[in-house]
Amino acid sequence: MKENNLKSLNGITFLIVSLLASALSAYGFFIGAQAHDPVIAFGSLLSLIVFTFLLVGLYMVEPNQAAVLSLFGKYVGTVKEQGLRWNNPFYSKKKISLRTRNFESGKLKVNDLEGSPIEIAAVVVWSVVDSAEAVFNVDDYESFVHIQSEAALRAMATSYPYDQHEEGKISLRSHAGEIAKHLTEEIQERLAEAGVRVIEARISHLAYAPEIAQAMLQRQQASAIIAARTRIVEGAVSMVEMALSELSKRNVVDLDPERRAAMVSNLLVVLCGERGTQPIVNTGSIY
């Protein structure tokens, strides 16, 4: 069911006219009663009742709010004009906020793509864009947003690993932008039928479950040490290669394979060692 914009009358103008008409009807009833004229008295009383009943059709619409009107269970239309408005007093009215709202899920415990238990939570920024769908397509659109957002978060969390173990692979921790985009699309797909637009969805909490947090921390530290050592060795090998190439190119010294191997070994020890080295100056011959 799509939203249908409905025209409404200015409530202030209608209120003034109705009050004046009610006052005239009350005055007519008083005159008819004084003159003992039942026709004037009854007509004035009937007019007073009618104008008083018409005041039931008045309602207020605030900024960024919509009033969904229905007649005996049938959807009539939606009024978004601000201020005091008037429509058929037989219309039932349900007001829907069109303001932007935030929803923060609780911490959910799920398994990531690799089966590791993690805790994850998200913040969803959303608003109603179709009041008719929000009222008539779902029972409680706010509860629907909360439940479907958490369901989408669970589904998304199981699609990615917590941490990046391979180069170029998307993970929950290292690719916040891609994860937020996927989460927004996942939630929007679930909430489309409720007339809700998802403005933004981002992860607000991400951590390993307490029972494996310590083990995973050690794993991360080990991975970081291995990665750092790999970079150091790669850099050291490049420096040694450059040194040998420059020595050979400039004919500074001619090293046989044994001396070359010793030099490479010493340079690698110096460059890859964790502690500073003490140089030993050779004052004799190297041969």
Buried (B, 14 or more C-beta within 10 A) or exposed (E): EEBEEBEBBEBEEBBEEBEEBBEBBBEBBEEBBEEEBEEBBEBBBEBBEEBBEBBEBBBEBEEEBBBBBBEEEEBBBBBBBEEBBBBEEEBEBBBBBBEEBEBEBEEBEBBBBEEBBBBBBBBBBBBBEBBBBBBBBBEEBBEBBBEBBBBBBBBBBEEBBBBBEEEEEBBBBBBEEEBBBBBBBBBBEBBBBBBBBBEBBBBEBBBBBEEEBEEBEEBBEEEEEEEEEEEBEEEBBEBBEEEBEEBEEEEEEEBEEEEBEEBBEBBBEBBEEEEEEEEEEEEEEEE
